[in-house]
Amino acid sequence: MVGIVSYITLIDWIVAIIMNNPKTEFGSFHIRQSLGIMLLMFVAGFIMIIPVIGWILGLIGYLAGFVFWIMGLIGAIQGSKNPVPLIGDKAQEWFQAL
């Protein structure tokens, strides 16, 4: 349940952190994955400030983030712990404290 909730919105991500007490390996995995996806989307939005090339790169980042979000949500629903491509392993490494 915590894994699914973590993918919905930023507020639900915070709720998932609170619900993940005591910490479960599955819940923590998906909390870290969804944080990595949210940061990718934030960076893509920031890059879109740059005219023309930023718009293209930002759009690519948003599309990748959307695909990763769907993959993560489906993985949480299925009960699997498969990291999303490109950012999943780094998210697990960078956000170990969650």
RORO-621474 format. One record per residue: residue in one letter; x, y, z of N, C-alpha, C in turn. Coordinates in nm, 3 decimals, m for minus. Atoms other than C-alpha are relative to their C-alpha. Example, Ala and Ser with C-alpha at 12.3 -4.5 7.8 and 13.67 -1.06 7.14 Angstrom:
2
A  0.089  m0.119  0.000  1.230  m0.450  0.780  0.090  0.120  0.000
S  m0.082  m0.119  m0.006  1.367  m0.106  0.714  m0.077  0.109  0.073
***
This chain:
98
M  0.082  m0.119  0.000  0.000  0.000  0.000  0.087  0.126  0.000
V  m0.089  m0.116  m0.009  0.280  0.244  0.091  0.066  0.025  m0.135
G  m0.065  m0.014  0.129  0.452  0.178  m0.241  m0.090  0.066  m0.102
I  0.096  m0.058  0.095  0.140  0.264  m0.440  m0.025  0.146  0.033
V  0.030  m0.137  m0.043  0.063  0.577  m0.237  0.115  0.094  m0.033
S  m0.116  m0.088  0.022  0.416  0.710  m0.285  0.008  0.055  m0.141
Y  m0.006  m0.045  0.139  0.362  0.749  m0.660  m0.109  0.100  m0.037
I  0.116  m0.079  0.040  0.041  0.955  m0.650  0.033  0.150  m0.012
T  m0.038  m0.142  0.003  0.143  1.314  m0.556  0.110  0.022  0.103
L  m0.103  m0.034  m0.098  0.408  1.491  m0.352  m0.055  m0.011  0.142
I  0.062  0.011  m0.134  0.169  1.514  m0.056  m0.018  m0.146  0.038
D  0.015  0.143  m0.028  0.092  1.143  m0.085  0.135  m0.067  0.024
W  m0.134  0.051  m0.024  0.466  1.077  m0.100  0.038  0.023  0.147
I  m0.027  m0.030  m0.141  0.499  1.250  0.239  m0.083  m0.090  0.090
V  0.086  0.091  m0.076  0.204  1.047  0.368  0.059  m0.141  m0.001
A  m0.061  0.133  0.010  0.379  0.730  0.244  0.119  m0.013  0.094
I  m0.113  0.005  m0.094  0.690  0.818  0.445  m0.052  m0.020  0.142
I  0.057  0.012  m0.134  0.475  0.857  0.756  m0.060  m0.140  0.020
M  0.062  0.133  m0.010  0.286  0.532  0.682  0.105  m0.111  0.006
N  m0.105  0.102  0.005  0.614  0.344  0.634  0.074  m0.010  0.133
N  m0.058  0.011  m0.133  0.671  0.318  1.007  m0.069  m0.114  0.072
P  m0.142  0.029  0.017  0.808  0.067  1.096  0.033  m0.018  m0.148
K  m0.043  0.005  0.139  1.010  0.074  0.776  m0.009  m0.141  m0.056
T  0.000  0.126  0.073  0.945  m0.202  0.527  0.092  0.017  m0.121
E  m0.093  m0.007  0.113  1.193  m0.285  0.253  m0.073  0.039  m0.128
F  0.080  m0.029  0.119  0.921  m0.275  m0.014  m0.044  0.147  m0.003
G  0.045  m0.139  m0.007  0.779  0.060  0.100  0.114  0.098  m0.020
S  m0.116  m0.088  0.014  1.121  0.221  0.131  0.053  0.001  m0.143
F  m0.045  0.009  0.138  1.220  0.096  m0.214  m0.082  0.093  m0.090
H  0.085  m0.080  0.088  0.921  0.261  m0.382  m0.003  0.147  0.039
I  m0.012  m0.141  m0.041  0.949  0.580  m0.176  0.124  0.061  m0.065
R  m0.122  m0.051  0.063  1.306  0.619  m0.305  m0.016  0.012  m0.151
Q  0.022  m0.005  0.145  1.204  0.537  m0.663  m0.085  0.121  m0.038
S  0.089  m0.111  0.035  0.922  0.791  m0.663  0.069  0.134  0.025
L  m0.075  m0.124  m0.022  1.151  1.059  m0.516  0.095  0.026  m0.117
G  m0.087  m0.016  0.116  1.399  0.998  m0.798  m0.077  0.048  m0.123
I  0.083  m0.041  0.114  1.120  1.034  m1.055  m0.045  0.145  0.018
M  0.042  m0.139  m0.025  0.993  1.354  m0.891  0.114  0.098  m0.024
L  m0.115  m0.088  0.023  1.342  1.503  m0.896  0.033  0.012  m0.149
L  m0.019  m0.006  0.144  1.379  1.412  m1.264  m0.098  0.099  m0.063
M  0.101  m0.092  0.053  1.054  1.598  m1.337  0.032  0.144  0.039
F  m0.036  m0.135  m0.044  1.171  1.898  m1.132  0.115  0.055  m0.085
V  m0.115  m0.042  0.081  1.503  1.913  m1.319  m0.045  0.028  m0.144
A  0.051  m0.022  0.135  1.318  1.880  m1.652  m0.072  0.134  m0.009
G  0.068  m0.128  m0.002  1.100  2.175  m1.557  0.096  0.116  0.009
F  m0.101  m0.105  m0.014  1.402  2.380  m1.456  0.075  0.020  m0.132
I  m0.072  m0.008  0.127  1.580  2.299  m1.784  m0.084  0.072  m0.106
M  0.087  m0.063  0.099  1.277  2.426  m1.978  0.010  0.153  0.001
I  m0.023  m0.144  m0.002  1.380  2.780  m1.877  0.088  0.042  m0.118
I  m0.093  m0.029  0.111  1.649  2.762  m2.147  m0.080  m0.002  m0.131
P  0.077  m0.004  0.126  1.499  2.871  m2.482  0.043  m0.110  m0.098
V  m0.007  0.098  0.108  1.457  2.614  m2.761  0.060  m0.134  0.044
I  m0.060  0.128  m0.036  1.708  2.342  m2.661  m0.050  m0.047  0.136
G  0.055  0.035  m0.131  1.581  2.354  m2.303  m0.141  m0.053  m0.010
W  0.137  0.048  0.018  1.225  2.309  m2.423  0.000  m0.144  m0.050
I  m0.008  0.135  0.055  1.325  2.001  m2.619  0.048  m0.098  0.107
L  m0.053  0.088  m0.104  1.535  1.850  m2.339  m0.099  m0.015  0.115
G  0.099  0.005  m0.107  1.271  1.939  m2.081  m0.116  m0.091  m0.035
L  0.109  0.086  0.045  0.999  1.771  m2.285  0.042  m0.147  0.003
I  m0.052  0.138  m0.006  1.215  1.459  m2.321  0.006  m0.047  0.145
G  m0.005  0.035  m0.142  1.272  1.465  m1.943  m0.137  m0.027  0.058
Y  0.137  0.021  m0.048  0.899  1.500  m1.875  m0.057  m0.132  m0.052
L  0.051  0.126  0.057  0.814  1.214  m2.111  0.066  m0.120  0.066
A  m0.070  0.109  m0.068  1.081  0.993  m1.955  m0.053  m0.015  0.142
G  0.054  0.005  m0.136  0.954  1.084  m1.608  m0.138  m0.062  0.004
F  0.134  0.057  0.005  0.598  0.998  m1.707  0.005  m0.151  m0.021
V  m0.015  0.144  0.026  0.704  0.660  m1.847  0.054  m0.070  0.125
F  m0.056  0.059  m0.121  0.913  0.590  m1.535  m0.105  m0.005  0.111
W  0.106  m0.005  m0.101  0.619  0.694  m1.314  m0.098  m0.116  m0.021
I  0.091  0.111  0.031  0.390  0.445  m1.492  0.067  m0.133  0.034
M  m0.072  0.125  m0.029  0.655  0.172  m1.466  0.009  m0.025  0.151
G  m0.010  0.014  m0.145  0.707  0.238  m1.094  m0.133  m0.032  0.064
L  0.133  0.024  m0.055  0.335  0.250  m1.020  m0.046  m0.143  m0.029
I  0.037  0.137  0.035  0.273  m0.076  m1.205  0.081  m0.099  0.083
G  m0.083  0.087  m0.083  0.566  m0.236  m1.021  m0.050  m0.005  0.144
A  0.052  m0.003  m0.138  0.423  m0.124  m0.685  m0.131  m0.076  0.009
I  0.128  0.072  0.000  0.078  m0.258  m0.776  0.024  m0.150  m0.008
Q  m0.030  0.142  0.016  0.230  m0.592  m0.880  0.081  m0.057  0.116
G  m0.079  0.046  m0.114  0.441  m0.608  m0.564  0.144  m0.032  m0.034
S  m0.139  0.029  0.039  0.775  m0.614  m0.747  0.091  0.118  0.036
K  m0.100  m0.102  m0.032  1.094  m0.423  m0.672  0.100  0.012  m0.114
N  m0.087  m0.021  0.116  1.232  m0.347  m1.017  0.030  0.149  m0.012
P  m0.031  m0.142  0.014  1.420  m0.016  m1.038  m0.033  0.051  m0.140
V  0.030  m0.060  0.130  1.312  0.220  m1.314  0.131  0.024  m0.074
P  m0.124  m0.019  0.077  1.563  0.264  m1.599  0.067  0.134  0.028
L  m0.085  m0.119  m0.009  1.842  0.521  m1.580  0.015  0.058  0.140
I  m0.009  m0.069  m0.128  1.757  0.670  m1.238  m0.029  m0.089  0.120
G  0.044  0.084  m0.110  1.628  0.379  m1.030  0.111  m0.044  0.094
D  m0.111  0.045  m0.084  1.960  0.241  m0.908  0.064  0.116  0.075
K  m0.057  m0.118  m0.066  2.094  0.590  m0.835  m0.092  0.048  0.112
A  0.094  m0.042  m0.104  1.778  0.675  m0.639  0.015  m0.088  0.124
Q  m0.019  0.090  m0.113  1.831  0.367  m0.423  0.129  0.033  0.075
E  m0.130  m0.033  m0.060  2.192  0.469  m0.362  m0.004  0.135  0.072
W  m0.002  m0.136  m0.055  2.134  0.842  m0.299  m0.093  0.019  0.118
F  0.102  m0.024  m0.102  1.827  0.815  m0.078  m0.014  m0.118  0.097
Q  0.002  0.117  m0.089  1.922  0.520  0.146  m0.065  0.029  0.134
A  0.053  m0.034  m0.132  1.807  0.706  0.456  m0.152  m0.009  0.006
L  0.147  0.004  0.000  1.442  0.693  0.347  m0.051  m0.140  0.016
***
